[in-house]
Amino acid sequence: MSIDEFFARSKLKRLLNLPENFRAKIFGTNNLNTEEKFILANLYYLDSIGNIGKAKELLPSLTGYSSQECDLILDELSKKKLIDKRRDNICLRIKPLTYK
């Protein structure tokens, strides 16, 4: 099921609209598990509202994962070269030009 079908069937609204080709490239890959996609989606959301610098502190409350679980998932995203993680600083390596 595509992400668009999921939202339509669930009658949910997106918090953040990303360009279709961008979504397909990032979230359509089988290289990421559900938890990694969830954390990555939250990172894009935080970036869109200018709070990516507080990601380490905000992710546990946004996701319901513990700080340790978030760190493990962030490590995996870093290994897959989707983010840069240095100490408490997280940067997205692939970003859209604008957020809607």
Phi and psi restraints in degrees (range 20) as a CNS / XPLOR table:
assign (resid 1 and name C) (resid 2 and name N)
       (resid 2 and name CA) (resid 2 and name C) 1.0 -75.9 20.0 2
assign (resid 2 and name N) (resid 2 and name CA)
       (resid 2 and name C) (resid 3 and name N) 1.0 164.8 20.0 2
assign (resid 2 and name C) (resid 3 and name N)
       (resid 3 and name CA) (resid 3 and name C) 1.0 -63.8 20.0 2
assign (resid 3 and name N) (resid 3 and name CA)
       (resid 3 and name C) (resid 4 and name N) 1.0 -35.5 20.0 2
assign (resid 3 and name C) (resid 4 and name N)
       (resid 4 and name CA) (resid 4 and name C) 1.0 -65.7 20.0 2
assign (resid 4 and name N) (resid 4 and name CA)
       (resid 4 and name C) (resid 5 and name N) 1.0 -41.6 20.0 2
assign (resid 4 and name C) (resid 5 and name N)
       (resid 5 and name CA) (resid 5 and name C) 1.0 -64.0 20.0 2
assign (resid 5 and name N) (resid 5 and name CA)
       (resid 5 and name C) (resid 6 and name N) 1.0 -40.3 20.0 2
assign (resid 5 and name C) (resid 6 and name N)
       (resid 6 and name CA) (resid 6 and name C) 1.0 -58.6 20.0 2
assign (resid 6 and name N) (resid 6 and name CA)
       (resid 6 and name C) (resid 7 and name N) 1.0 -49.3 20.0 2
assign (resid 6 and name C) (resid 7 and name N)
       (resid 7 and name CA) (resid 7 and name C) 1.0 -63.8 20.0 2
assign (resid 7 and name N) (resid 7 and name CA)
       (resid 7 and name C) (resid 8 and name N) 1.0 -40.9 20.0 2
assign (resid 7 and name C) (resid 8 and name N)
       (resid 8 and name CA) (resid 8 and name C) 1.0 -64.0 20.0 2
assign (resid 8 and name N) (resid 8 and name CA)
       (resid 8 and name C) (resid 9 and name N) 1.0 -46.7 20.0 2
assign (resid 8 and name C) (resid 9 and name N)
       (resid 9 and name CA) (resid 9 and name C) 1.0 -68.3 20.0 2
assign (resid 9 and name N) (resid 9 and name CA)
       (resid 9 and name C) (resid 10 and name N) 1.0 -35.2 20.0 2
assign (resid 9 and name C) (resid 10 and name N)
       (resid 10 and name CA) (resid 10 and name C) 1.0 -83.7 20.0 2
assign (resid 10 and name N) (resid 10 and name CA)
       (resid 10 and name C) (resid 11 and name N) 1.0 -10.0 20.0 2
assign (resid 10 and name C) (resid 11 and name N)
       (resid 11 and name CA) (resid 11 and name C) 1.0 56.4 20.0 2
assign (resid 11 and name N) (resid 11 and name CA)
       (resid 11 and name C) (resid 12 and name N) 1.0 39.7 20.0 2
assign (resid 11 and name C) (resid 12 and name N)
       (resid 12 and name CA) (resid 12 and name C) 1.0 -102.5 20.0 2
assign (resid 12 and name N) (resid 12 and name CA)
       (resid 12 and name C) (resid 13 and name N) 1.0 155.3 20.0 2
assign (resid 12 and name C) (resid 13 and name N)
       (resid 13 and name CA) (resid 13 and name C) 1.0 -108.5 20.0 2
assign (resid 13 and name N) (resid 13 and name CA)
       (resid 13 and name C) (resid 14 and name N) 1.0 147.0 20.0 2
assign (resid 13 and name C) (resid 14 and name N)
       (resid 14 and name CA) (resid 14 and name C) 1.0 -73.8 20.0 2
assign (resid 14 and name N) (resid 14 and name CA)
       (resid 14 and name C) (resid 15 and name N) 1.0 143.9 20.0 2
assign (resid 14 and name C) (resid 15 and name N)
       (resid 15 and name CA) (resid 15 and name C) 1.0 -78.1 20.0 2
assign (resid 15 and name N) (resid 15 and name CA)
       (resid 15 and name C) (resid 16 and name N) 1.0 -27.2 20.0 2
assign (resid 15 and name C) (resid 16 and name N)
       (resid 16 and name CA) (resid 16 and name C) 1.0 -145.3 20.0 2
assign (resid 16 and name N) (resid 16 and name CA)
       (resid 16 and name C) (resid 17 and name N) 1.0 127.9 20.0 2
assign (resid 16 and name C) (resid 17 and name N)
       (resid 17 and name CA) (resid 17 and name C) 1.0 -97.2 20.0 2
assign (resid 17 and name N) (resid 17 and name CA)
       (resid 17 and name C) (resid 18 and name N) 1.0 117.9 20.0 2
assign (resid 17 and name C) (resid 18 and name N)
       (resid 18 and name CA) (resid 18 and name C) 1.0 -106.6 20.0 2
assign (resid 18 and name N) (resid 18 and name CA)
       (resid 18 and name C) (resid 19 and name N) 1.0 149.3 20.0 2
assign (resid 18 and name C) (resid 19 and name N)
       (resid 19 and name CA) (resid 19 and name C) 1.0 -54.9 20.0 2
assign (resid 19 and name N) (resid 19 and name CA)
       (resid 19 and name C) (resid 20 and name N) 1.0 142.6 20.0 2
assign (resid 19 and name C) (resid 20 and name N)
       (resid 20 and name CA) (resid 20 and name C) 1.0 -54.6 20.0 2
assign (resid 20 and name N) (resid 20 and name CA)
       (resid 20 and name C) (resid 21 and name N) 1.0 -47.8 20.0 2
assign (resid 20 and name C) (resid 21 and name N)
       (resid 21 and name CA) (resid 21 and name C) 1.0 -65.3 20.0 2
assign (resid 21 and name N) (resid 21 and name CA)
       (resid 21 and name C) (resid 22 and name N) 1.0 -32.1 20.0 2
assign (resid 21 and name C) (resid 22 and name N)
       (resid 22 and name CA) (resid 22 and name C) 1.0 -67.6 20.0 2
assign (resid 22 and name N) (resid 22 and name CA)
       (resid 22 and name C) (resid 23 and name N) 1.0 -47.7 20.0 2
assign (resid 22 and name C) (resid 23 and name N)
       (resid 23 and name CA) (resid 23 and name C) 1.0 -59.0 20.0 2
assign (resid 23 and name N) (resid 23 and name CA)
       (resid 23 and name C) (resid 24 and name N) 1.0 -45.6 20.0 2
assign (resid 23 and name C) (resid 24 and name N)
       (resid 24 and name CA) (resid 24 and name C) 1.0 -62.4 20.0 2
assign (resid 24 and name N) (resid 24 and name CA)
       (resid 24 and name C) (resid 25 and name N) 1.0 -41.4 20.0 2
assign (resid 24 and name C) (resid 25 and name N)
       (resid 25 and name CA) (resid 25 and name C) 1.0 -66.3 20.0 2
assign (resid 25 and name N) (resid 25 and name CA)
       (resid 25 and name C) (resid 26 and name N) 1.0 -43.5 20.0 2
assign (resid 25 and name C) (resid 26 and name N)
       (resid 26 and name CA) (resid 26 and name C) 1.0 -84.0 20.0 2
assign (resid 26 and name N) (resid 26 and name CA)
       (resid 26 and name C) (resid 27 and name N) 1.0 -50.8 20.0 2
assign (resid 26 and name C) (resid 27 and name N)
       (resid 27 and name CA) (resid 27 and name C) 1.0 -96.5 20.0 2
assign (resid 27 and name N) (resid 27 and name CA)
       (resid 27 and name C) (resid 28 and name N) 1.0 -12.0 20.0 2
assign (resid 27 and name C) (resid 28 and name N)
       (resid 28 and name CA) (resid 28 and name C) 1.0 -85.0 20.0 2
assign (resid 28 and name N) (resid 28 and name CA)
       (resid 28 and name C) (resid 29 and name N) 1.0 -3.1 20.0 2
assign (resid 28 and name C) (resid 29 and name N)
       (resid 29 and name CA) (resid 29 and name C) 1.0 -79.4 20.0 2
assign (resid 29 and name N) (resid 29 and name CA)
       (resid 29 and name C) (resid 30 and name N) 1.0 147.6 20.0 2
assign (resid 29 and name C) (resid 30 and name N)
       (resid 30 and name CA) (resid 30 and name C) 1.0 -86.4 20.0 2
assign (resid 30 and name N) (resid 30 and name CA)
       (resid 30 and name C) (resid 31 and name N) 1.0 1.4 20.0 2
assign (resid 30 and name C) (resid 31 and name N)
       (resid 31 and name CA) (resid 31 and name C) 1.0 -75.1 20.0 2
assign (resid 31 and name N) (resid 31 and name CA)
       (resid 31 and name C) (resid 32 and name N) 1.0 -14.6 20.0 2
assign (resid 31 and name C) (resid 32 and name N)
       (resid 32 and name CA) (resid 32 and name C) 1.0 -111.6 20.0 2
assign (resid 32 and name N) (resid 32 and name CA)
       (resid 32 and name C) (resid 33 and name N) 1.0 137.5 20.0 2
assign (resid 32 and name C) (resid 33 and name N)
       (resid 33 and name CA) (resid 33 and name C) 1.0 -85.7 20.0 2
assign (resid 33 and name N) (resid 33 and name CA)
       (resid 33 and name C) (resid 34 and name N) 1.0 175.8 20.0 2
assign (resid 33 and name C) (resid 34 and name N)
       (resid 34 and name CA) (resid 34 and name C) 1.0 -59.9 20.0 2
assign (resid 34 and name N) (resid 34 and name CA)
       (resid 34 and name C) (resid 35 and name N) 1.0 -42.4 20.0 2
assign (resid 34 and name C) (resid 35 and name N)
       (resid 35 and name CA) (resid 35 and name C) 1.0 -64.6 20.0 2
assign (resid 35 and name N) (resid 35 and name CA)
       (resid 35 and name C) (resid 36 and name N) 1.0 -40.7 20.0 2
assign (resid 35 and name C) (resid 36 and name N)
       (resid 36 and name CA) (resid 36 and name C) 1.0 -65.1 20.0 2
assign (resid 36 and name N) (resid 36 and name CA)
       (resid 36 and name C) (resid 37 and name N) 1.0 -40.9 20.0 2
assign (resid 36 and name C) (resid 37 and name N)
       (resid 37 and name CA) (resid 37 and name C) 1.0 -64.7 20.0 2
assign (resid 37 and name N) (resid 37 and name CA)
       (resid 37 and name C) (resid 38 and name N) 1.0 -39.0 20.0 2
assign (resid 37 and name C) (resid 38 and name N)
       (resid 38 and name CA) (resid 38 and name C) 1.0 -64.2 20.0 2
assign (resid 38 and name N) (resid 38 and name CA)
       (resid 38 and name C) (resid 39 and name N) 1.0 -46.9 20.0 2
assign (resid 38 and name C) (resid 39 and name N)
       (resid 39 and name CA) (resid 39 and name C) 1.0 -64.3 20.0 2
assign (resid 39 and name N) (resid 39 and name CA)
       (resid 39 and name C) (resid 40 and name N) 1.0 -44.1 20.0 2
assign (resid 39 and name C) (resid 40 and name N)
       (resid 40 and name CA) (resid 40 and name C) 1.0 -62.4 20.0 2
assign (resid 40 and name N) (resid 40 and name CA)
       (resid 40 and name C) (resid 41 and name N) 1.0 -42.0 20.0 2
assign (resid 40 and name C) (resid 41 and name N)
       (resid 41 and name CA) (resid 41 and name C) 1.0 -60.6 20.0 2
assign (resid 41 and name N) (resid 41 and name CA)
       (resid 41 and name C) (resid 42 and name N) 1.0 -40.5 20.0 2
assign (resid 41 and name C) (resid 42 and name N)
       (resid 42 and name CA) (resid 42 and name C) 1.0 -66.6 20.0 2
assign (resid 42 and name N) (resid 42 and name CA)
       (resid 42 and name C) (resid 43 and name N) 1.0 -35.3 20.0 2
assign (resid 42 and name C) (resid 43 and name N)
       (resid 43 and name CA) (resid 43 and name C) 1.0 -64.6 20.0 2
assign (resid 43 and name N) (resid 43 and name CA)
       (resid 43 and name C) (resid 44 and name N) 1.0 -41.2 20.0 2
assign (resid 43 and name C) (resid 44 and name N)
       (resid 44 and name CA) (resid 44 and name C) 1.0 -64.2 20.0 2
assign (resid 44 and name N) (resid 44 and name CA)
       (resid 44 and name C) (resid 45 and name N) 1.0 -40.0 20.0 2
assign (resid 44 and name C) (resid 45 and name N)
       (resid 45 and name CA) (resid 45 and name C) 1.0 -61.6 20.0 2
assign (resid 45 and name N) (resid 45 and name CA)
       (resid 45 and name C) (resid 46 and name N) 1.0 -48.4 20.0 2
assign (resid 45 and name C) (resid 46 and name N)
       (resid 46 and name CA) (resid 46 and name C) 1.0 -60.7 20.0 2
assign (resid 46 and name N) (resid 46 and name CA)
       (resid 46 and name C) (resid 47 and name N) 1.0 -39.3 20.0 2
assign (resid 46 and name C) (resid 47 and name N)
       (resid 47 and name CA) (resid 47 and name C) 1.0 -64.1 20.0 2
assign (resid 47 and name N) (resid 47 and name CA)
       (resid 47 and name C) (resid 48 and name N) 1.0 -39.4 20.0 2
assign (resid 47 and name C) (resid 48 and name N)
       (resid 48 and name CA) (resid 48 and name C) 1.0 -66.0 20.0 2
assign (resid 48 and name N) (resid 48 and name CA)
       (resid 48 and name C) (resid 49 and name N) 1.0 -26.0 20.0 2
assign (resid 48 and name C) (resid 49 and name N)
       (resid 49 and name CA) (resid 49 and name C) 1.0 -104.0 20.0 2
assign (resid 49 and name N) (resid 49 and name CA)
       (resid 49 and name C) (resid 50 and name N) 1.0 9.5 20.0 2
assign (resid 49 and name C) (resid 50 and name N)
       (resid 50 and name CA) (resid 50 and name C) 1.0 78.3 20.0 2
assign (resid 50 and name N) (resid 50 and name CA)
       (resid 50 and name C) (resid 51 and name N) 1.0 21.6 20.0 2
assign (resid 50 and name C) (resid 51 and name N)
       (resid 51 and name CA) (resid 51 and name C) 1.0 -115.9 20.0 2
assign (resid 51 and name N) (resid 51 and name CA)
       (resid 51 and name C) (resid 52 and name N) 1.0 21.1 20.0 2
assign (resid 51 and name C) (resid 52 and name N)
       (resid 52 and name CA) (resid 52 and name C) 1.0 -61.4 20.0 2
assign (resid 52 and name N) (resid 52 and name CA)
       (resid 52 and name C) (resid 53 and name N) 1.0 -28.1 20.0 2
assign (resid 52 and name C) (resid 53 and name N)
       (resid 53 and name CA) (resid 53 and name C) 1.0 -65.8 20.0 2
assign (resid 53 and name N) (resid 53 and name CA)
       (resid 53 and name C) (resid 54 and name N) 1.0 -19.0 20.0 2
assign (resid 53 and name C) (resid 54 and name N)
       (resid 54 and name CA) (resid 54 and name C) 1.0 -105.8 20.0 2
assign (resid 54 and name N) (resid 54 and name CA)
       (resid 54 and name C) (resid 55 and name N) 1.0 16.5 20.0 2
assign (resid 54 and name C) (resid 55 and name N)
       (resid 55 and name CA) (resid 55 and name C) 1.0 -57.2 20.0 2
assign (resid 55 and name N) (resid 55 and name CA)
       (resid 55 and name C) (resid 56 and name N) 1.0 -45.8 20.0 2
assign (resid 55 and name C) (resid 56 and name N)
       (resid 56 and name CA) (resid 56 and name C) 1.0 -59.3 20.0 2
assign (resid 56 and name N) (resid 56 and name CA)
       (resid 56 and name C) (resid 57 and name N) 1.0 -34.8 20.0 2
assign (resid 56 and name C) (resid 57 and name N)
       (resid 57 and name CA) (resid 57 and name C) 1.0 -82.4 20.0 2
assign (resid 57 and name N) (resid 57 and name CA)
       (resid 57 and name C) (resid 58 and name N) 1.0 -33.0 20.0 2
assign (resid 57 and name C) (resid 58 and name N)
       (resid 58 and name CA) (resid 58 and name C) 1.0 -90.7 20.0 2
assign (resid 58 and name N) (resid 58 and name CA)
       (resid 58 and name C) (resid 59 and name N) 1.0 -26.8 20.0 2
assign (resid 58 and name C) (resid 59 and name N)
       (resid 59 and name CA) (resid 59 and name C) 1.0 -56.6 20.0 2
assign (resid 59 and name N) (resid 59 and name CA)
       (resid 59 and name C) (resid 60 and name N) 1.0 -43.6 20.0 2
assign (resid 59 and name C) (resid 60 and name N)
       (resid 60 and name CA) (resid 60 and name C) 1.0 -57.4 20.0 2
assign (resid 60 and name N) (resid 60 and name CA)
       (resid 60 and name C) (resid 61 and name N) 1.0 -42.6 20.0 2
assign (resid 60 and name C) (resid 61 and name N)
       (resid 61 and name CA) (resid 61 and name C) 1.0 -74.2 20.0 2
assign (resid 61 and name N) (resid 61 and name CA)
       (resid 61 and name C) (resid 62 and name N) 1.0 -31.4 20.0 2
assign (resid 61 and name C) (resid 62 and name N)
       (resid 62 and name CA) (resid 62 and name C) 1.0 -72.4 20.0 2
assign (resid 62 and name N) (resid 62 and name CA)
       (resid 62 and name C) (resid 63 and name N) 1.0 -33.6 20.0 2
assign (resid 62 and name C) (resid 63 and name N)
       (resid 63 and name CA) (resid 63 and name C) 1.0 -104.9 20.0 2
assign (resid 63 and name N) (resid 63 and name CA)
       (resid 63 and name C) (resid 64 and name N) 1.0 -23.4 20.0 2
assign (resid 63 and name C) (resid 64 and name N)
       (resid 64 and name CA) (resid 64 and name C) 1.0 84.9 20.0 2
assign (resid 64 and name N) (resid 64 and name CA)
       (resid 64 and name C) (resid 65 and name N) 1.0 1.7 20.0 2
assign (resid 64 and name C) (resid 65 and name N)
       (resid 65 and name CA) (resid 65 and name C) 1.0 -87.5 20.0 2
assign (resid 65 and name N) (resid 65 and name CA)
       (resid 65 and name C) (resid 66 and name N) 1.0 154.6 20.0 2
assign (resid 65 and name C) (resid 66 and name N)
       (resid 66 and name CA) (resid 66 and name C) 1.0 -72.3 20.0 2
assign (resid 66 and name N) (resid 66 and name CA)
       (resid 66 and name C) (resid 67 and name N) 1.0 165.3 20.0 2
assign (resid 66 and name C) (resid 67 and name N)
       (resid 67 and name CA) (resid 67 and name C) 1.0 -58.6 20.0 2
assign (resid 67 and name N) (resid 67 and name CA)
       (resid 67 and name C) (resid 68 and name N) 1.0 -39.6 20.0 2
assign (resid 67 and name C) (resid 68 and name N)
       (resid 68 and name CA) (resid 68 and name C) 1.0 -65.5 20.0 2
assign (resid 68 and name N) (resid 68 and name CA)
       (resid 68 and name C) (resid 69 and name N) 1.0 -42.1 20.0 2
assign (resid 68 and name C) (resid 69 and name N)
       (resid 69 and name CA) (resid 69 and name C) 1.0 -63.4 20.0 2
assign (resid 69 and name N) (resid 69 and name CA)
       (resid 69 and name C) (resid 70 and name N) 1.0 -43.0 20.0 2
assign (resid 69 and name C) (resid 70 and name N)
       (resid 70 and name CA) (resid 70 and name C) 1.0 -60.5 20.0 2
assign (resid 70 and name N) (resid 70 and name CA)
       (resid 70 and name C) (resid 71 and name N) 1.0 -43.6 20.0 2
assign (resid 70 and name C) (resid 71 and name N)
       (resid 71 and name CA) (resid 71 and name C) 1.0 -61.2 20.0 2
assign (resid 71 and name N) (resid 71 and name CA)
       (resid 71 and name C) (resid 72 and name N) 1.0 -42.0 20.0 2
assign (resid 71 and name C) (resid 72 and name N)
       (resid 72 and name CA) (resid 72 and name C) 1.0 -63.3 20.0 2
assign (resid 72 and name N) (resid 72 and name CA)
       (resid 72 and name C) (resid 73 and name N) 1.0 -42.2 20.0 2
assign (resid 72 and name C) (resid 73 and name N)
       (resid 73 and name CA) (resid 73 and name C) 1.0 -68.6 20.0 2
assign (resid 73 and name N) (resid 73 and name CA)
       (resid 73 and name C) (resid 74 and name N) 1.0 -40.2 20.0 2
assign (resid 73 and name C) (resid 74 and name N)
       (resid 74 and name CA) (resid 74 and name C) 1.0 -62.1 20.0 2
assign (resid 74 and name N) (resid 74 and name CA)
       (resid 74 and name C) (resid 75 and name N) 1.0 -38.2 20.0 2
assign (resid 74 and name C) (resid 75 and name N)
       (resid 75 and name CA) (resid 75 and name C) 1.0 -60.5 20.0 2
assign (resid 75 and name N) (resid 75 and name CA)
       (resid 75 and name C) (resid 76 and name N) 1.0 -42.0 20.0 2
assign (resid 75 and name C) (resid 76 and name N)
       (resid 76 and name CA) (resid 76 and name C) 1.0 -65.6 20.0 2
assign (resid 76 and name N) (resid 76 and name CA)
       (resid 76 and name C) (resid 77 and name N) 1.0 -41.7 20.0 2
assign (resid 76 and name C) (resid 77 and name N)
       (resid 77 and name CA) (resid 77 and name C) 1.0 -64.4 20.0 2
assign (resid 77 and name N) (resid 77 and name CA)
       (resid 77 and name C) (resid 78 and name N) 1.0 -33.9 20.0 2
assign (resid 77 and name C) (resid 78 and name N)
       (resid 78 and name CA) (resid 78 and name C) 1.0 -68.6 20.0 2
assign (resid 78 and name N) (resid 78 and name CA)
       (resid 78 and name C) (resid 79 and name N) 1.0 -42.2 20.0 2
assign (resid 78 and name C) (resid 79 and name N)
       (resid 79 and name CA) (resid 79 and name C) 1.0 -61.9 20.0 2
assign (resid 79 and name N) (resid 79 and name CA)
       (resid 79 and name C) (resid 80 and name N) 1.0 -32.4 20.0 2
assign (resid 79 and name C) (resid 80 and name N)
       (resid 80 and name CA) (resid 80 and name C) 1.0 -86.5 20.0 2
assign (resid 80 and name N) (resid 80 and name CA)
       (resid 80 and name C) (resid 81 and name N) 1.0 5.7 20.0 2
assign (resid 80 and name C) (resid 81 and name N)
       (resid 81 and name CA) (resid 81 and name C) 1.0 62.4 20.0 2
assign (resid 81 and name N) (resid 81 and name CA)
       (resid 81 and name C) (resid 82 and name N) 1.0 32.4 20.0 2
assign (resid 81 and name C) (resid 82 and name N)
       (resid 82 and name CA) (resid 82 and name C) 1.0 -95.8 20.0 2
assign (resid 82 and name N) (resid 82 and name CA)
       (resid 82 and name C) (resid 83 and name N) 1.0 -23.0 20.0 2
assign (resid 82 and name C) (resid 83 and name N)
       (resid 83 and name CA) (resid 83 and name C) 1.0 -137.1 20.0 2
assign (resid 83 and name N) (resid 83 and name CA)
       (resid 83 and name C) (resid 84 and name N) 1.0 160.7 20.0 2
assign (resid 83 and name C) (resid 84 and name N)
       (resid 84 and name CA) (resid 84 and name C) 1.0 -107.8 20.0 2
assign (resid 84 and name N) (resid 84 and name CA)
       (resid 84 and name C) (resid 85 and name N) 1.0 130.2 20.0 2
assign (resid 84 and name C) (resid 85 and name N)
       (resid 85 and name CA) (resid 85 and name C) 1.0 -126.0 20.0 2
assign (resid 85 and name N) (resid 85 and name CA)
       (resid 85 and name C) (resid 86 and name N) 1.0 114.9 20.0 2
assign (resid 85 and name C) (resid 86 and name N)
       (resid 86 and name CA) (resid 86 and name C) 1.0 -131.5 20.0 2
assign (resid 86 and name N) (resid 86 and name CA)
       (resid 86 and name C) (resid 87 and name N) 1.0 113.7 20.0 2
assign (resid 86 and name C) (resid 87 and name N)
       (resid 87 and name CA) (resid 87 and name C) 1.0 53.2 20.0 2
assign (resid 87 and name N) (resid 87 and name CA)
       (resid 87 and name C) (resid 88 and name N) 1.0 -117.5 20.0 2
assign (resid 87 and name C) (resid 88 and name N)
       (resid 88 and name CA) (resid 88 and name C) 1.0 -99.9 20.0 2
assign (resid 88 and name N) (resid 88 and name CA)
       (resid 88 and name C) (resid 89 and name N) 1.0 9.7 20.0 2
assign (resid 88 and name C) (resid 89 and name N)
       (resid 89 and name CA) (resid 89 and name C) 1.0 -99.5 20.0 2
assign (resid 89 and name N) (resid 89 and name CA)
       (resid 89 and name C) (resid 90 and name N) 1.0 127.8 20.0 2
assign (resid 89 and name C) (resid 90 and name N)
       (resid 90 and name CA) (resid 90 and name C) 1.0 -123.0 20.0 2
assign (resid 90 and name N) (resid 90 and name CA)
       (resid 90 and name C) (resid 91 and name N) 1.0 131.4 20.0 2
assign (resid 90 and name C) (resid 91 and name N)
       (resid 91 and name CA) (resid 91 and name C) 1.0 -127.7 20.0 2
assign (resid 91 and name N) (resid 91 and name CA)
       (resid 91 and name C) (resid 92 and name N) 1.0 135.8 20.0 2
assign (resid 91 and name C) (resid 92 and name N)
       (resid 92 and name CA) (resid 92 and name C) 1.0 -76.0 20.0 2
assign (resid 92 and name N) (resid 92 and name CA)
       (resid 92 and name C) (resid 93 and name N) 1.0 134.0 20.0 2
assign (resid 92 and name C) (resid 93 and name N)
       (resid 93 and name CA) (resid 93 and name C) 1.0 -85.6 20.0 2
assign (resid 93 and name N) (resid 93 and name CA)
       (resid 93 and name C) (resid 94 and name N) 1.0 -25.1 20.0 2
assign (resid 93 and name C) (resid 94 and name N)
       (resid 94 and name CA) (resid 94 and name C) 1.0 -125.9 20.0 2
assign (resid 94 and name N) (resid 94 and name CA)
       (resid 94 and name C) (resid 95 and name N) 1.0 119.4 20.0 2
assign (resid 94 and name C) (resid 95 and name N)
       (resid 95 and name CA) (resid 95 and name C) 1.0 -132.5 20.0 2
assign (resid 95 and name N) (resid 95 and name CA)
       (resid 95 and name C) (resid 96 and name N) 1.0 149.7 20.0 2
assign (resid 95 and name C) (resid 96 and name N)
       (resid 96 and name CA) (resid 96 and name C) 1.0 -73.3 20.0 2
assign (resid 96 and name N) (resid 96 and name CA)
       (resid 96 and name C) (resid 97 and name N) 1.0 160.9 20.0 2
assign (resid 96 and name C) (resid 97 and name N)
       (resid 97 and name CA) (resid 97 and name C) 1.0 -64.5 20.0 2
assign (resid 97 and name N) (resid 97 and name CA)
       (resid 97 and name C) (resid 98 and name N) 1.0 -38.5 20.0 2
assign (resid 97 and name C) (resid 98 and name N)
       (resid 98 and name CA) (resid 98 and name C) 1.0 -143.7 20.0 2
assign (resid 98 and name N) (resid 98 and name CA)
       (resid 98 and name C) (resid 99 and name N) 1.0 160.2 20.0 2
assign (resid 98 and name C) (resid 99 and name N)
       (resid 99 and name CA) (resid 99 and name C) 1.0 -107.2 20.0 2
assign (resid 99 and name N) (resid 99 and name CA)
       (resid 99 and name C) (resid 100 and name N) 1.0 143.6 20.0 2
